Amino acid sequence: MKRAAIALALLWSALAYAQSPISASEAKDHVGESATVCGGVASTHYAASSRGKPTFINLDRAYPNQIFTILIWGMIARNLGVLTRPTAASTSALRAE
């Protein structure tokens, strides 16, 4: 009985912690929270001559009307093989903590 209660408590806490992905437009309502943000890639920009060589990935709308921007710094972007040019069918999801 004790083991069943512990298993149920662990399952309940895992279900409570699990979150559904949110859209890029909903992200503004979740500042300071851990969330998975999903959206279509509208535009990307690799700033090769900028310090840190950042890659910007804009979701749902292209710059300057972007809804949500993912920023990935140089070495990390290269290791991940980040897109430098979007395709019409590109989608992206980001888990932020």
C-alpha positions as CSV (number, residue, x, y, z in Angstrom):
1,M,0.0,0.0,0.0
2,K,2.8,2.4,0.9
3,R,4.6,1.7,-2.4
4,A,1.3,2.3,-4.4
5,A,0.9,5.7,-2.6
6,I,4.5,6.7,-3.4
7,A,4.1,5.6,-7.0
8,L,0.9,7.6,-7.3
9,A,2.5,10.7,-5.8
10,L,5.4,10.4,-8.2
11,L,3.0,10.0,-11.2
12,W,0.9,12.9,-10.0
13,S,3.9,15.2,-9.7
14,A,5.2,14.2,-13.1
15,L,1.9,14.9,-14.7
16,A,1.6,18.3,-13.0
17,Y,5.1,19.2,-14.1
18,A,4.6,18.2,-17.8
19,Q,3.5,21.1,-19.9
20,S,2.0,21.4,-23.4
21,P,3.9,23.4,-25.9
22,I,2.8,27.0,-26.3
23,S,2.7,29.1,-29.5
24,A,5.1,31.9,-30.2
25,S,2.3,34.5,-29.6
26,E,1.5,32.9,-26.2
27,A,5.2,33.2,-25.0
28,K,4.7,36.7,-23.8
29,D,2.3,35.4,-21.2
30,H,4.9,33.0,-19.8
31,V,7.9,35.2,-19.1
32,G,10.0,33.7,-16.2
33,E,8.5,30.2,-16.7
34,S,9.9,27.1,-18.3
35,A,8.1,26.4,-21.5
36,T,8.4,24.8,-25.0
37,V,7.6,27.4,-27.6
38,C,6.7,26.2,-31.1
39,G,6.1,28.1,-34.3
40,G,6.9,28.3,-38.0
41,V,10.3,29.7,-39.0
42,A,9.5,33.0,-40.8
43,S,13.1,34.3,-41.2
44,T,16.6,33.7,-40.0
45,H,19.7,35.9,-39.8
46,Y,23.3,34.8,-39.1
47,A,25.3,37.9,-38.0
48,A,28.7,36.5,-38.9
49,S,30.5,39.8,-38.4
50,S,28.9,40.6,-35.0
51,R,30.6,39.7,-31.7
52,G,29.6,36.2,-30.7
53,K,28.3,35.4,-34.2
54,P,24.6,35.1,-33.2
55,T,21.9,33.4,-35.3
56,F,18.4,34.8,-35.0
57,I,15.4,32.6,-35.8
58,N,12.1,34.5,-36.0
59,L,9.0,32.5,-35.5
60,D,5.6,33.1,-37.2
61,R,6.5,36.5,-38.6
62,A,9.7,37.9,-40.2
63,Y,11.8,40.7,-38.8
64,P,10.9,43.5,-38.0
65,N,7.4,42.2,-37.2
66,Q,8.6,39.0,-35.4
67,I,6.4,37.4,-32.7
68,F,9.2,35.4,-31.0
69,T,13.0,35.3,-31.7
70,I,15.3,32.4,-30.8
71,L,18.9,33.6,-30.3
72,I,21.6,31.0,-30.6
73,W,25.3,32.1,-30.2
74,G,28.0,31.2,-32.7
75,M,29.7,28.0,-31.6
76,I,26.4,26.5,-30.3
77,A,24.7,27.2,-33.6
78,R,27.4,25.6,-35.6
79,N,27.3,22.5,-33.3
80,L,23.6,22.2,-33.8
81,G,23.7,22.8,-37.5
82,V,21.2,25.7,-37.2
83,L,19.5,26.8,-40.4
84,T,20.8,30.0,-42.0
85,R,18.0,30.2,-44.5
86,P,14.4,29.2,-43.8
87,T,12.2,27.0,-46.0
88,A,8.5,27.4,-46.4
89,A,7.9,24.2,-44.4
90,S,10.4,24.9,-41.6
91,T,9.1,24.7,-38.0
92,S,11.0,25.1,-34.8
93,A,10.4,24.3,-31.1
94,L,12.5,25.6,-28.3
95,R,12.6,24.5,-24.6
96,A,13.5,27.4,-22.5
97,E,14.3,27.2,-18.8
